[in-house]
């Protein structure tokens, strides 16, 4: 089950995934995973604090050029966020995304994604709200639990 809440300029999403913290960390930080659930984007990062985190489109265009602010593998990753794939979104100041991975009982983890610092980025807040992050997190869950990405209609390809 995925839940979402939006309070002013902070959006919080939670999802339980049948996977280990390391599997979820890899799904966030490795391009062979992100390209299957994150709108085709390939991440490029070492995930070390102070380094870059970049997202590339399937055609190689730069969709995001951000910075890792905090890193505690495989439990917490905090990054800046700017959507460069759209000129209006790229014109807004960077916001922040925090990925928190907490192990639960029975081989599951609670993944909490907090997207905040959106005060001066209303177009970004609108673009990532609801279906934006929900689609990404549902896609990650499907991929990790079934081994197959979701199809464009939202069903597992397996």
Number of C-alpha atoms within 10 A of each C-alpha: 8 14 12 17 13 15 8 10 16 18 21 18 20 20 20 20 25 21 18 19 24 13 14 24 20 16 22 21 19 17 19 15 22 23 19 20 26 22 15 17 24 24 24 16 18 13 23 16 16 13 15 18 22 18 25 20 17 13 8 10 12 16 20 21 17 20 20 22 19 17 17 13 14 18 16 18 23 21 24 22 24 21 23 18 15 11 9 12 18 18 14 17 17 20 22 19 21 19 22 20 25 16 17 15 8 8 11 15 20 20 23 21 22 21 25 22 18 21 13 13 20 13 15 23 23 13 13 16 19 16 13 14 20 18 17 17 23 21 24 26 26 22 21 20 13 14 13 18 23 21 13 9 7 12 12 15 14 11
